Amino acid sequence: MQIQLINVAQKMPAWVDAGCADYLKRMPRELGLTLITVPLAASGSRQSATQRRAREADSIAAKLRPGSLNIALDDKGEDWSSSDWSTQLQRWMAEFTHVNLIIGGPDGLSSQCLQACQRRVSMGRMTMPHALVRLVLLEQLYRAWTIYQGHPYHRE
């Protein structure tokens, strides 16, 4: 299985890159995890947030493979515990060859992009810096894997 974490962003702070690199090193090859950054649409005074989201959606769509499971990170999505993430990861491994986890930019994801996703997942009701969402998501994927493997990393 291959997992693509697609996020709309600009250059991340060094601490985010270092944290993401650490979790990527820990990830097993079976997950084939890659990070893909789609550039933010230029925020000119002539473009509305809707127009920027639509441009970003086109860039995201170009990264999606047909037949993939597409999951949007969305504040109105389902709340998953770490155990839920593990259960979902096991299901993905059994049913899909490609999974895309999509993080929108500051304006969020377009309605077209949300409609192209089979699931929506929330990272919680807290407001987080965009950069931190990517790092927390990688940590949860790693934790999901360790739960699946029965590793004592996760304590309930």
N, CA, C and O of each residue as an XYZ file, in Angstrom:
624
protein
N       0.844     -1.175      0.000
C       0.000      0.000      0.000
C       0.891      1.241      0.000
O       1.998      1.235      0.539
N       0.384      2.288     -0.611
C       1.084      3.567     -0.610
C       0.156      4.626     -0.053
O      -1.007      4.724     -0.445
N       0.684      5.414      0.865
C      -0.057      6.533      1.444
C       0.636      7.813      1.015
O       1.842      7.980      1.199
N      -0.150      8.711      0.441
C       0.344     10.051      0.120
C      -0.306     11.030      1.091
O      -1.530     11.069      1.220
N       0.509     11.808      1.762
C       0.000     12.892      2.581
C       0.188     14.146      1.727
O       1.301     14.639      1.546
N      -0.927     14.641      1.215
C      -0.903     15.797      0.316
C      -1.343     17.011      1.120
O      -2.445     17.040      1.668
N      -0.471     18.014      1.185
C      -0.874     19.214      1.908
C      -0.597     20.467      1.087
O       0.384     20.564      0.351
N      -1.504     21.414      1.250
C      -1.379     22.707      0.583
C      -0.645     23.612      1.571
O      -1.153     23.911      2.651
N       0.556     24.044      1.185
C       1.362     24.806      2.136
C       2.475     25.554      1.431
O       2.755     25.357      0.249
N       3.085     26.406      2.203
C       4.321     27.031      1.765
C       5.446     26.375      2.547
O       5.219     25.357      3.201
N       6.631     26.916      2.500
C       7.772     26.323      3.200
C       7.465     26.209      4.690
O       6.977     27.147      5.321
N       7.767     25.038      5.225
C       7.511     24.761      6.635
C       8.702     25.192      7.493
O       9.839     25.217      7.023
N       8.429     25.530      8.752
C       9.541     25.850      9.659
C      10.448     24.628      9.840
O      10.013     23.490      9.659
N      11.701     24.876     10.196
C      12.679     23.795     10.336
C      12.243     22.759     11.364
O      12.496     21.569     11.177
N      11.587     23.185     12.454
C      11.180     22.224     13.486
C      10.118     21.262     12.965
O      10.060     20.111     13.398
N       9.276     21.725     12.039
C       8.266     20.849     11.438
C       8.946     19.855     10.502
O       8.657     18.659     10.543
N       9.843     20.351      9.665
C      10.568     19.458      8.755
C      11.338     18.396      9.536
O      11.363     17.230      9.141
N      11.970     18.798     10.647
C      12.735     17.841     11.457
C      11.808     16.802     12.084
O      12.122     15.611     12.075
N      10.680     17.235     12.623
C       9.727     16.300     13.220
C       9.149     15.344     12.191
O       9.031     14.146     12.450
N       8.790     15.866     11.029
C       8.251     15.011      9.958
C       9.300     14.011      9.495
O       8.986     12.840      9.280
N      10.543     14.460      9.340
C      11.618     13.556      8.916
C      11.805     12.432      9.934
O      12.042     11.285      9.554
N      11.699     12.751     11.213
C      11.836     11.740     12.255
C      10.739     10.680     12.129
O      11.028      9.485     12.184
N       9.490     11.105     11.962
C       8.403     10.129     11.829
C       8.492      9.355     10.513
O       8.163      8.169     10.475
N       8.924      9.994      9.456
C       9.083      9.284      8.181
C      10.135      8.180      8.295
O       9.977      7.114      7.700
N      11.205      8.424      9.054
C      12.228      7.394      9.262
C      11.665      6.202     10.034
O      12.091      5.066      9.822
N      10.719      6.457     10.921
C      10.137      5.394     11.738
C       9.106      4.551     10.978
O       8.829      3.411     11.353
N       8.554      5.111      9.927
C       7.466      4.437      9.220
C       7.969      3.185      8.499
O       9.065      3.179      7.938
N       7.165      2.137      8.521
C       7.564      0.920      7.819
C       7.417      1.083      6.304
O       6.601      1.870      5.824
N       8.215      0.330      5.576
C       8.147      0.379      4.114
C       6.784     -0.076      3.593
O       6.357      0.340      2.516
N       6.103     -0.933      4.361
C       4.800     -1.450      3.925
C       3.789     -0.333      3.676
O       2.858     -0.496      2.887
N       3.973      0.794      4.347
C       3.024      1.901      4.175
C       3.397      2.804      3.004
O       2.543      3.547      2.519
N       4.629      2.765      2.540
C       5.024      3.570      1.386
C       4.607      5.025      1.522
O       4.056      5.600      0.583
N       4.860      5.622      2.670
C       4.384      6.980      2.952
C       5.247      8.034      2.276
O       6.471      8.033      2.406
N       4.585      8.941      1.547
C       5.284     10.075      0.938
C       4.538     11.359      1.272
O       3.313     11.376      1.401
N       5.307     12.427      1.410
C       4.738     13.758      1.625
C       4.777     14.513      0.308
O       5.799     14.551     -0.376
N       3.655     15.107     -0.031
C       3.565     15.920     -1.246
C       3.016     17.280     -0.841
O       1.948     17.379     -0.236
N       3.757     18.322     -1.181
C       3.305     19.672     -0.881
C       2.837     20.341     -2.164
O       3.563     20.412     -3.156
N       1.617     20.824     -2.114
C       1.032     21.577     -3.219
C       1.124     23.048     -2.829
O       0.713     23.413     -1.728
N       1.651     23.894     -3.699
C       1.809     25.300     -3.315
C       0.477     26.016     -3.102
O      -0.527     25.733     -3.757
N       0.513     26.942     -2.170
C      -0.655     27.793     -1.936
C      -0.951     28.612     -3.187
O      -0.034     29.042     -3.887
N      -2.215     28.823     -3.461
C      -2.586     29.742     -4.543
C      -2.238     31.153     -4.088
O      -2.461     31.515     -2.932
N      -1.699     31.934     -4.988
C      -1.322     33.305     -4.646
C      -2.532     34.067     -4.133
O      -3.610     34.022     -4.727
N      -2.342     34.756     -3.042
C      -3.471     35.479     -2.446
C      -3.455     36.937     -2.904
O      -3.069     37.840     -2.162
N      -3.879     37.131     -4.120
C      -3.981     38.484     -4.664
C      -5.324     39.092     -4.313
O      -6.278     38.374     -4.012
N      -5.399     40.373     -4.349
C      -6.640     41.053     -3.981
C      -7.775     40.760     -4.958
O      -8.941     41.001     -4.645
N      -7.443     40.248     -6.126
C      -8.471     39.984     -7.142
C      -9.088     38.599     -7.008
O     -10.094     38.307     -7.654
N      -8.497     37.738     -6.177
C      -9.009     36.382     -6.047
C      -9.696     36.190     -4.701
O      -9.178     36.578     -3.653
N     -10.855     35.594     -4.757
C     -11.570     35.271     -3.531
C     -11.012     33.976     -2.944
O     -10.264     33.261     -3.611
N     -11.374     33.677     -1.709
C     -10.970     32.428     -1.079
C     -11.495     31.239     -1.887
O     -10.817     30.220     -2.014
N     -12.698     31.376     -2.427
C     -13.281     30.304     -3.245
C     -12.431     30.045     -4.481
O     -12.200     28.891     -4.843
N     -11.967     31.095     -5.124
C     -11.123     30.948     -6.312
C      -9.779     30.318     -5.955
O      -9.269     29.475     -6.693
N      -9.203     30.729     -4.816
C      -7.925     30.145     -4.397
C      -8.092     28.654     -4.093
O      -7.257     27.840     -4.486
N      -9.159     28.306     -3.403
C      -9.411     26.885     -3.090
C      -9.582     26.074     -4.371
O      -9.102     24.945     -4.461
N     -10.265     26.646     -5.359
C     -10.482     25.941     -6.635
C      -9.148     25.697     -7.341
O      -8.934     24.617     -7.892
N      -8.256     26.678     -7.332
C      -6.938     26.501     -7.957
C      -6.139     25.440     -7.221
O      -5.483     24.607     -7.847
N      -6.189     25.465     -5.899
C      -5.478     24.460     -5.114
C      -6.070     23.070     -5.352
O      -5.337     22.082     -5.391
N      -7.396     22.992     -5.511
C      -8.062     21.706     -5.776
C      -7.569     21.100     -7.090
O      -7.400     19.884     -7.187
N      -7.339     21.933     -8.094
C      -6.811     21.435     -9.370
C      -5.432     20.810     -9.169
O      -5.130     19.763     -9.741
N      -4.600     21.457     -8.355
C      -3.263     20.922     -8.079
C      -3.343     19.619     -7.294
O      -2.572     18.692     -7.542
N      -4.272     19.547     -6.352
C      -4.463     18.323     -5.563
C      -4.946     17.202     -6.475
O      -4.427     16.086     -6.422
N      -5.936     17.495     -7.309
C      -6.509     16.480     -8.202
C      -5.440     15.864     -9.099
O      -5.511     14.677     -9.419
N      -4.468     16.645     -9.501
C      -3.393     16.139    -10.364
C      -2.522     15.105     -9.642
O      -1.816     14.334    -10.292
N      -2.566     15.082     -8.325
C      -1.758     14.144     -7.537
C      -2.506     12.859     -7.184
O      -1.897     11.905     -6.700
N      -3.811     12.825     -7.418
C      -4.621     11.667     -7.031
C      -4.613     10.608     -8.112
O      -4.725     10.913     -9.300
N      -4.480      9.358     -7.689
C      -4.533      8.240     -8.632
C      -5.960      7.714     -8.693
O      -6.634      7.659     -7.664
N      -6.435      7.327     -9.867
C      -7.771      6.735     -9.962
C      -7.852      5.484     -9.083
O      -6.916      4.686     -9.036
N      -8.962      5.326     -8.400
C      -9.174      4.169     -7.539
C      -8.609      4.321     -6.138
O      -8.710      3.404     -5.323
N      -8.019      5.464     -5.855
C      -7.470      5.698     -4.517
C      -8.574      6.001     -3.523
O      -9.651      6.469     -3.893
N      -8.295      5.731     -2.265
C      -9.151      6.198     -1.180
C      -8.663      7.588     -0.825
O      -7.499      7.772     -0.467
N      -9.551      8.569     -0.924
C      -9.208      9.961     -0.639
C      -9.876     10.382      0.662
O     -11.089     10.250      0.825
N      -9.067     10.891      1.582
C      -9.556     11.300      2.898
C      -9.158     12.744      3.130
O      -7.976     13.087      3.096
N     -10.151     13.589      3.365
C      -9.907     15.006      3.633
C      -9.777     15.225      5.130
O     -10.569     14.697      5.911
N      -8.787     15.998      5.527
C      -8.704     16.467      6.897
C      -9.578     17.711      6.943
O      -9.294     18.712      6.286
N     -10.638     17.631      7.726
C     -11.664     18.670      7.717
C     -12.222     18.820      9.125
O     -12.523     17.824      9.782
N     -12.359     20.036      9.584
C     -12.826     20.247     10.960
C     -14.255     19.757     11.195
O     -14.681     19.628     12.342
N     -14.990     19.485     10.133
C     -16.346     18.955     10.275
C     -16.385     17.435     10.077
O     -17.462     16.841     10.006
N     -15.221     16.818      9.991
C     -15.132     15.384      9.758
C     -15.321     14.563     11.024
O     -15.588     15.090     12.104
N     -15.174     13.261     10.854
C     -15.307     12.326     11.973
C     -14.126     12.495     12.927
O     -13.009     12.795     12.507
N     -14.394     12.296     14.220
C     -13.329     12.296     15.219
C     -12.868     10.861     15.427
O     -13.663      9.999     15.801
N     -11.587     10.603     15.186
C     -11.034      9.265     15.360
C     -10.061      9.263     16.521
O      -9.240     10.171     16.658
N     -10.153      8.246     17.352
C      -9.153      8.023     18.393
C      -7.932      7.365     17.735
O      -7.967      7.010     16.556
N      -6.877      7.211     18.498
C      -5.698      6.517     17.963
C      -6.050      5.083     17.583
O      -5.568      4.574     16.571
N      -6.880      4.434     18.379
C      -7.310      3.065     18.052
C      -8.134      3.047     16.772
O      -8.015      2.122     15.969
N      -8.976      4.075     16.577
C      -9.743      4.185     15.327
C      -8.804      4.327     14.127
O      -9.027      3.706     13.088
N      -7.757      5.139     14.268
C      -6.774      5.290     13.199
C      -6.163      3.935     12.860
O      -5.981      3.605     11.689
N      -5.849      3.154     13.888
C      -5.256      1.833     13.657
C      -6.234      0.916     12.928
O      -5.849      0.214     11.992
N      -7.485      0.921     13.350
C      -8.508      0.107     12.693
C      -8.641      0.510     11.222
O      -8.708     -0.346     10.340
N      -8.679      1.805     10.973
C      -8.784      2.292      9.593
C      -7.559      1.902      8.776
O      -7.684      1.482      7.626
N      -6.377      2.039      9.366
C      -5.148      1.669      8.667
C      -5.175      0.198      8.260
O      -4.791     -0.147      7.142
N      -5.624     -0.660      9.156
C      -5.732     -2.090      8.839
C      -6.694     -2.313      7.671
O      -6.423     -3.116      6.777
N      -7.808     -1.603      7.687
C      -8.788     -1.711      6.599
C      -8.181     -1.240      5.279
O      -8.344     -1.891      4.247
N      -7.480     -0.105      5.316
C      -6.859      0.418      4.097
C      -5.880     -0.593      3.523
O      -5.847     -0.813      2.313
N      -5.085     -1.206      4.387
C      -4.080     -2.164      3.930
C      -4.742     -3.358      3.241
O      -4.189     -3.918      2.294
N      -5.920     -3.743      3.714
C      -6.624     -4.891      3.136
C      -7.368     -4.540      1.849
O      -7.528     -5.392      0.976
N      -7.826     -3.286      1.726
C      -8.733     -2.942      0.636
C      -8.176     -2.021     -0.446
O      -8.744     -1.966     -1.537
N      -7.096     -1.303     -0.188
C      -6.635     -0.273     -1.125
C      -5.136     -0.394     -1.389
O      -4.369     -0.820     -0.525
N      -4.743     -0.016     -2.584
C      -3.311      0.065     -2.880
C      -2.799      1.488     -2.698
O      -1.606      1.699     -2.479
N      -3.708      2.470     -2.788
C      -3.326      3.881     -2.634
C      -4.332      4.610     -1.748
O      -5.544      4.500     -1.930
N      -3.797      5.354     -0.789
C      -4.615      6.180      0.094
C      -4.015      7.579      0.087
O      -2.800      7.740      0.203
N      -4.869      8.589     -0.048
C      -4.439      9.982     -0.017
C      -5.071     10.663      1.184
O      -6.292     10.658      1.339
N      -4.239     11.246      2.027
C      -4.702     12.073      3.143
C      -4.441     13.514      2.732
O      -3.303     13.882      2.440
N      -5.487     14.330      2.707
C      -5.386     15.665      2.110
C      -5.620     16.746      3.157
O      -6.659     16.786      3.814
N      -4.628     17.618      3.294
C      -4.706     18.760      4.212
C      -4.785     20.016      3.354
O      -3.901     20.268      2.536
N      -5.831     20.796      3.536
C      -5.999     22.028      2.770
C      -5.115     23.143      3.286
O      -4.408     22.990      4.283
N      -5.165     24.251      2.600
C      -4.414     25.441      2.995
C      -5.194     26.264      4.006
O      -6.173     25.783      4.577
N      -4.771     27.497      4.231
C      -5.434     28.366      5.202
C      -6.917     28.614      4.897
O      -7.705     28.875      5.806
N      -7.290     28.530      3.624
C      -8.689     28.731      3.239
C      -9.494     27.437      3.275
O     -10.694     27.444      3.002
N      -8.835     26.317      3.613
C      -9.521     25.030      3.642
C      -9.519     24.372      2.277
O      -8.776     24.768      1.378
N     -10.360     23.362      2.135
C     -10.481     22.626      0.877
C     -11.742     23.056      0.139
O     -12.749     23.390      0.762
N     -11.684     23.047     -1.166
C     -12.840     23.425     -1.981
C     -13.932     22.371     -1.852
O     -13.669     21.234     -1.462
N     -15.149     22.759     -2.181
C     -16.254     21.804     -2.155
C     -16.006     20.672     -3.150
O     -16.377     19.529     -2.883
N     -15.377     20.975     -4.307
C     -15.061     19.937     -5.292
C     -14.093     18.914     -4.698
O     -14.258     17.709     -4.891
N     -13.099     19.395     -3.988
C     -12.111     18.505     -3.380
C     -12.776     17.658     -2.295
O     -12.532     16.454     -2.216
N     -13.601     18.265     -1.472
C     -14.301     17.514     -0.419
C     -15.210     16.445     -1.023
O     -15.323     15.346     -0.480
N     -15.858     16.764     -2.143
C     -16.739     15.791     -2.796
C     -15.955     14.627     -3.404
O     -16.489     13.527     -3.546
N     -14.692     14.865     -3.762
C     -13.855     13.799     -4.327
C     -13.334     12.848     -3.249
O     -12.731     11.820     -3.558
N     -13.569     13.197     -1.989
C     -13.083     12.380     -0.872
C     -14.198     11.472     -0.354
O     -15.348     11.886     -0.208
N     -13.825     10.240     -0.084
C     -14.794      9.280      0.445
C     -15.005      9.458      1.948
O     -16.041      9.061      2.481
N     -14.035     10.047      2.626
C     -14.127     10.253      4.071
C     -13.617     11.638      4.421
O     -12.833     12.241      3.687
N     -14.085     12.126      5.567
C     -13.579     13.363      6.148
C     -13.254     13.062      7.605
O     -14.059     12.479      8.330
N     -12.066     13.469      8.016
C     -11.613     13.210      9.378
C     -11.160     14.523      9.998
O     -10.475     15.325      9.365
N     -11.551     14.720     11.229
C     -11.150     15.905     11.973
C      -9.974     15.572     12.874
O      -9.896     14.467     13.411
N      -9.073     16.501     13.041
C      -7.970     16.334     13.984
C      -8.358     16.884     15.359
O      -7.505     17.050     16.231
N      -9.632     17.161     15.542
C     -10.109     17.665     16.827
C     -10.676     19.057     16.687
O     -10.598     19.684     15.631
N     -11.240     19.516     17.762
C     -11.895     20.825     17.741
C     -10.946     21.968     18.037
O     -11.327     23.133     17.921
N      -9.712     21.658     18.420
C      -8.736     22.713     18.692
C      -8.302     23.382     17.397
O      -8.301     22.763     16.333
N      -7.939     24.637     17.501
C      -7.331     25.318     16.371
C      -5.830     25.076     16.467
O      -5.218     25.313     17.509
N      -5.244     24.600     15.370
C      -3.812     24.293     15.331
C      -3.164     25.035     14.184
O      -3.804     25.287     13.163
N      -1.905     25.387     14.340
C      -1.188     25.919     13.184
C      -1.155     24.852     12.086
O      -1.046     23.658     12.364
N      -1.249     25.296     10.865
C      -1.289     24.395      9.715
C      -0.114     23.409      9.739
O      -0.289     22.218      9.480
N       1.071     23.913     10.051
C       2.267     23.075     10.059
C       2.155     21.953     11.085
O       2.638     20.843     10.860
N       1.527     22.246     12.189
C       1.407     21.249     13.250
C       0.463     20.114     12.862
O       0.652     18.982     13.306
N      -0.539     20.391     12.051
C      -1.478     19.358     11.613
C      -0.717     18.249     10.892
O      -0.963     17.067     11.132
N       0.195     18.624     10.018
C       0.965     17.625      9.275
C       1.784     16.752     10.224
O       1.830     15.532     10.067
N       2.419     17.371     11.192
C       3.237     16.630     12.146
C       2.384     15.715     13.027
O       2.753     14.564     13.260
N       1.258     16.211     13.512
C       0.369     15.396     14.347
C      -0.201     14.232     13.529
O      -0.321     13.120     14.042
N      -0.547     14.474     12.286
C      -1.064     13.408     11.432
C      -0.018     12.303     11.238
O      -0.346     11.119     11.312
N       1.226     12.684     10.992
C       2.281     11.676     10.857
C       2.445     10.881     12.148
O       2.628      9.664     12.113
N       2.380     11.566     13.282
C       2.494     10.867     14.559
C       1.357      9.874     14.721
O       1.586      8.754     15.179
N       0.139     10.250     14.359
C      -1.002      9.342     14.495
C      -0.888      8.149     13.551
O      -1.294      7.042     13.905
N      -0.349      8.357     12.371
C      -0.132      7.232     11.455
C       0.900      6.268     12.039
O       0.738      5.050     11.968
N       1.956      6.828     12.613
C       2.960      5.977     13.249
C       2.350      5.231     14.437
O       2.578      4.033     14.605
N       1.589      5.928     15.244
C       0.938      5.298     16.398
C      -0.037      4.213     15.925
O      -0.098      3.139     16.523
N      -0.790      4.480     14.872
C      -1.728      3.485     14.331
C      -0.983      2.221     13.927
O      -1.441      1.108     14.186
N       0.165      2.399     13.292
C       0.973      1.250     12.887
C       1.451      0.466     14.117
O       1.399     -0.764     14.132
N       1.916      1.186     15.148
C       2.430      0.489     16.334
C       1.315     -0.240     17.078
O       1.544     -1.313     17.635
N       0.123      0.326     17.093
C      -1.017     -0.369     17.710
C      -1.296     -1.651     16.936
O      -1.485     -2.714     17.529
N      -1.319     -1.548     15.627
C      -1.551     -2.713     14.759
C      -0.499     -3.798     14.999
O      -0.813     -4.988     14.971
N       0.748     -3.386     15.235
C       1.838     -4.338     15.459
C       1.899     -4.849     16.899
O       2.703     -5.729     17.207
N       1.048     -4.301     17.792
C       1.071     -4.713     19.184
C       2.264     -4.172     19.954
O       2.622     -4.706     21.003
N       2.872     -3.128     19.447
C       4.040     -2.516     20.074
C       3.606     -1.737     21.314
O       2.529     -1.140     21.308
N       4.408     -1.725     22.366
C       4.000     -1.014     23.595
C       4.092      0.507     23.508
O       3.885      1.187     24.513
N       4.396      1.057     22.337
C       4.453      2.516     22.170
C       3.145      3.160     22.625
O       3.150      4.225     23.242
N       2.049      2.518     22.323
C       0.725      3.053     22.674
C       0.275      2.457     23.995
O       0.315      1.242     24.187
N      -0.149      3.314     24.893
C      -0.634      2.846     26.194
C      -2.075      3.305     26.362
O      -2.385      4.489     26.232
N      -2.937      2.359     26.650
C      -4.334      2.700     26.897
C      -4.699      2.438     28.324
O      -5.841      2.666     28.720
